[in-house]
Amino acid sequence: MAVAPETPVTPVTPVTPVTSGPSGDVVPQDLARYLAASTGLPHATTVRVIADVNAYYDETVEDYVRRRHAELRRRNRKNDDIWPEIAAGLAHRRFRAPDLTDRQLRRMIYG
């Protein structure tokens, strides 16, 4: 069985946003081109996938806890079983950074 040669992929260059994702999401054009070239997916599909992944990681801690609690309650789980599962899940997730004021940013640098 012959194996098709892989499409060469160029390195990622500085981000150039393009607002072509669902709901006007800003998607880095260079990332969309890179993933389209490396996966063979159409550009529109690649943009949608990037927007979906970004939305997944935009979830706050509070939103994650509320969503998981509701999901587990729908499965008739009890809170005594739910809390440890949510806590374990938190350790393996990335969350959107909170919005910070200029003062909060300065305090991180200067104390």
GROMACS elastic network, one bead per residue, 0.5 to 0.9 nm:
[ bonds ]
;  ai    aj funct       b0    kb
    3     6     6  0.88348   500
    4     7     6  0.89830   500
    5     8     6  0.88475   500
    6     9     6  0.87368   500
    6    38     6  0.82539   500
    7    37     6  0.68770   500
    7    38     6  0.67737   500
    7    40     6  0.86736   500
    8    37     6  0.78718   500
    8    38     6  0.77331   500
    9    12     6  0.88731   500
    9    34     6  0.66830   500
    9    35     6  0.88566   500
    9    37     6  0.63535   500
    9    38     6  0.61904   500
   10    13     6  0.86861   500
   10    34     6  0.71543   500
   10    37     6  0.87508   500
   11    34     6  0.78466   500
   12    15     6  0.82878   500
   12    30     6  0.64048   500
   12    31     6  0.68808   500
   12    34     6  0.68962   500
   13    16     6  0.86553   500
   13    30     6  0.65025   500
   13    31     6  0.85167   500
   14    30     6  0.74361   500
   15    28     6  0.55604   500
   15    29     6  0.69224   500
   15    30     6  0.60886   500
   15    31     6  0.76175   500
   16    27     6  0.83547   500
   16    28     6  0.54195   500
   16    29     6  0.54752   500
   16    30     6  0.64041   500
   16    31     6  0.88296   500
   17    26     6  0.58806   500
   17    27     6  0.54672   500
   17    29     6  0.55267   500
   17    30     6  0.81056   500
   18    21     6  0.79475   500
   18    25     6  0.83431   500
   18    26     6  0.56230   500
   18    27     6  0.53854   500
   18    28     6  0.59723   500
   18    29     6  0.55858   500
   19    22     6  0.85648   500
   19    23     6  0.88869   500
   19    24     6  0.53975   500
   19    25     6  0.56252   500
   19    27     6  0.60869   500
   19    28     6  0.85085   500
   19    29     6  0.88683   500
   20    23     6  0.83920   500
   20    24     6  0.60708   500
   20    25     6  0.66737   500
   20    26     6  0.68590   500
   20    27     6  0.69174   500
   20    44     6  0.82214   500
   20    47     6  0.71422   500
   20    48     6  0.86268   500
   21    24     6  0.54335   500
   21    26     6  0.63572   500
   21    27     6  0.62492   500
   21    44     6  0.80596   500
   21    47     6  0.56136   500
   21    48     6  0.57189   500
   21    49     6  0.89079   500
   21    50     6  0.81518   500
   21    51     6  0.60232   500
   22    25     6  0.57703   500
   22    26     6  0.89262   500
   22    47     6  0.82497   500
   22    48     6  0.64299   500
   22    51     6  0.69661   500
   22    52     6  0.86823   500
   24    27     6  0.89566   500
   25    51     6  0.64780   500
   26    29     6  0.89359   500
   26    51     6  0.77853   500
   27    30     6  0.88222   500
   27    31     6  0.78384   500
   27    32     6  0.73370   500
   27    47     6  0.66243   500
   27    48     6  0.88629   500
   27    50     6  0.69075   500
   27    51     6  0.65946   500
   27    54     6  0.88685   500
   28    31     6  0.53492   500
   28    32     6  0.63569   500
   28    33     6  0.88187   500
   28    47     6  0.86347   500
   28    50     6  0.86943   500
   29    32     6  0.50467   500
   29    33     6  0.62009   500
   29    34     6  0.85712   500
   29    47     6  0.83878   500
   30    33     6  0.51284   500
   30    34     6  0.60870   500
   30    35     6  0.86393   500
   31    35     6  0.60980   500
   31    36     6  0.84092   500
   31    46     6  0.89796   500
   31    47     6  0.87886   500
   31    50     6  0.83979   500
   32    35     6  0.53100   500
   32    36     6  0.60059   500
   32    37     6  0.85379   500
   32    43     6  0.67293   500
   32    44     6  0.87327   500
   32    46     6  0.58243   500
   32    47     6  0.57609   500
   32    50     6  0.73914   500
   33    36     6  0.51216   500
   33    37     6  0.61079   500
   33    38     6  0.85576   500
   33    43     6  0.70355   500
   33    46     6  0.81469   500
   33    47     6  0.89408   500
   34    37     6  0.52318   500
   34    38     6  0.61006   500
   34    39     6  0.85233   500
   35    38     6  0.50218   500
   35    39     6  0.57885   500
   35    40     6  0.78057   500
   35    41     6  0.76628   500
   35    43     6  0.85077   500
   35    46     6  0.65751   500
   35    47     6  0.89996   500
   36    39     6  0.54070   500
   36    40     6  0.53135   500
   36    41     6  0.50175   500
   36    42     6  0.61300   500
   36    43     6  0.57208   500
   36    44     6  0.89706   500
   36    45     6  0.83570   500
   36    46     6  0.58915   500
   36    47     6  0.87476   500
   37    40     6  0.54918   500
   37    41     6  0.74671   500
   37    42     6  0.88669   500
   37    43     6  0.88850   500
   38    41     6  0.82108   500
   39    42     6  0.88349   500
   39    46     6  0.87847   500
   40    43     6  0.88357   500
   41    44     6  0.82490   500
   41    45     6  0.63232   500
   41    46     6  0.61607   500
   42    45     6  0.53544   500
   42    46     6  0.62734   500
   42    47     6  0.87904   500
   43    46     6  0.50426   500
   43    47     6  0.62011   500
   43    48     6  0.86806   500
   44    47     6  0.51874   500
   44    48     6  0.63146   500
   44    49     6  0.87476   500
   45    48     6  0.50807   500
   45    49     6  0.61842   500
   45    50     6  0.86617   500
   46    49     6  0.51052   500
   46    50     6  0.62153   500
   46    51     6  0.86022   500
   47    50     6  0.51966   500
   47    51     6  0.61877   500
   47    52     6  0.86260   500
   48    51     6  0.50800   500
   48    52     6  0.61190   500
   48    53     6  0.86820   500
   49    52     6  0.50073   500
   49    53     6  0.62015   500
   49    54     6  0.85647   500
   50    53     6  0.51669   500
   50    54     6  0.61238   500
   50    55     6  0.85703   500
   51    54     6  0.50682   500
   51    55     6  0.61200   500
   51    56     6  0.86224   500
   52    55     6  0.50869   500
   52    56     6  0.62230   500
   52    57     6  0.88075   500
   53    56     6  0.50008   500
   53    57     6  0.63888   500
   53    58     6  0.86291   500
   54    57     6  0.52043   500
   54    58     6  0.60759   500
   55    59     6  0.69546   500
   56    59     6  0.60266   500
   56    95     6  0.89664   500
   57    60     6  0.81370   500
   57    93     6  0.83292   500
   57    94     6  0.63454   500
   57    95     6  0.57818   500
   57    96     6  0.62493   500
   58    94     6  0.86982   500
   58    95     6  0.63459   500
   58    97     6  0.84234   500
   59    62     6  0.81476   500
   59    63     6  0.59862   500
   59    64     6  0.62784   500
   59    94     6  0.86326   500
   59    95     6  0.60922   500
   59    96     6  0.62251   500
   60    63     6  0.50975   500
   60    64     6  0.61293   500
   60    65     6  0.86126   500
   60    94     6  0.89511   500
   60    95     6  0.56071   500
   60    96     6  0.57463   500
   60    97     6  0.79899   500
   60    98     6  0.81055   500
   61    64     6  0.51071   500
   61    65     6  0.61678   500
   61    66     6  0.86304   500
   61    90     6  0.77713   500
   61    94     6  0.89570   500
   61    95     6  0.64712   500
   61    96     6  0.82008   500
   62    65     6  0.51914   500
   62    66     6  0.61809   500
   62    67     6  0.85207   500
   63    66     6  0.51954   500
   63    67     6  0.59711   500
   63    68     6  0.84851   500
   64    67     6  0.51255   500
   64    68     6  0.59666   500
   64    69     6  0.83264   500
   64    86     6  0.86333   500
   64    90     6  0.83013   500
   64    95     6  0.89799   500
   65    68     6  0.53204   500
   65    69     6  0.59423   500
   65    70     6  0.85189   500
   65    86     6  0.66460   500
   65    87     6  0.87288   500
   65    90     6  0.83699   500
   66    69     6  0.51833   500
   66    70     6  0.61557   500
   66    71     6  0.86290   500
   67    70     6  0.52414   500
   67    71     6  0.61921   500
   67    72     6  0.86886   500
   68    72     6  0.60769   500
   68    73     6  0.84486   500
   68    82     6  0.85588   500
   68    86     6  0.68449   500
   69    72     6  0.52352   500
   69    73     6  0.60200   500
   69    74     6  0.85595   500
   69    79     6  0.83014   500
   69    82     6  0.68096   500
   69    83     6  0.81827   500
   69    86     6  0.75263   500
   70    73     6  0.51151   500
   70    74     6  0.61808   500
   70    75     6  0.87849   500
   71    74     6  0.52469   500
   71    75     6  0.66768   500
   72    75     6  0.50489   500
   72    76     6  0.66861   500
   72    77     6  0.56010   500
   72    78     6  0.81655   500
   72    79     6  0.88158   500
   72    82     6  0.67378   500
   73    77     6  0.51580   500
   73    78     6  0.69224   500
   73    79     6  0.79486   500
   73    82     6  0.80788   500
   74    77     6  0.73999   500
   77    80     6  0.84321   500
   77    81     6  0.66183   500
   77    82     6  0.65991   500
   78    81     6  0.54563   500
   78    82     6  0.61541   500
   78    83     6  0.89386   500
   79    83     6  0.60304   500
   79    84     6  0.89304   500
   80    83     6  0.60352   500
   80    84     6  0.75470   500
   81    84     6  0.62002   500
   81    85     6  0.68092   500
   82    85     6  0.52617   500
   82    86     6  0.61882   500
   82    87     6  0.86311   500
   83    86     6  0.52014   500
   83    87     6  0.61096   500
   83    88     6  0.86007   500
   84    87     6  0.50243   500
   84    88     6  0.60945   500
   84    89     6  0.85517   500
   85    88     6  0.51356   500
   85    89     6  0.61778   500
   85    90     6  0.87045   500
   86    89     6  0.50002   500
   86    90     6  0.62117   500
   86    91     6  0.89319   500
   87    90     6  0.51810   500
   87    91     6  0.67964   500
   88    91     6  0.54808   500
   88    92     6  0.72301   500
   89    92     6  0.54830   500
   89    93     6  0.66619   500
   90    93     6  0.54164   500
   90    94     6  0.81517   500
   91    94     6  0.84973   500
   95    98     6  0.87819   500
   96    99     6  0.89601   500
   97   100     6  0.84724   500
  100   103     6  0.79551   500
  100   104     6  0.58495   500
  100   105     6  0.65147   500
  101   104     6  0.51691   500
  101   105     6  0.63713   500
  101   106     6  0.86737   500
  102   105     6  0.51112   500
  102   106     6  0.61406   500
  102   107     6  0.86257   500
  103   106     6  0.50731   500
  103   107     6  0.61718   500
  103   108     6  0.87433   500
  104   107     6  0.51043   500
  104   108     6  0.64158   500
  104   109     6  0.89729   500
  105   108     6  0.52179   500
  105   109     6  0.67285   500
  105   110     6  0.88315   500
  106   109     6  0.52270   500
  106   110     6  0.59086   500
  106   111     6  0.73964   500
  107   110     6  0.51534   500
  108   111     6  0.56769   500
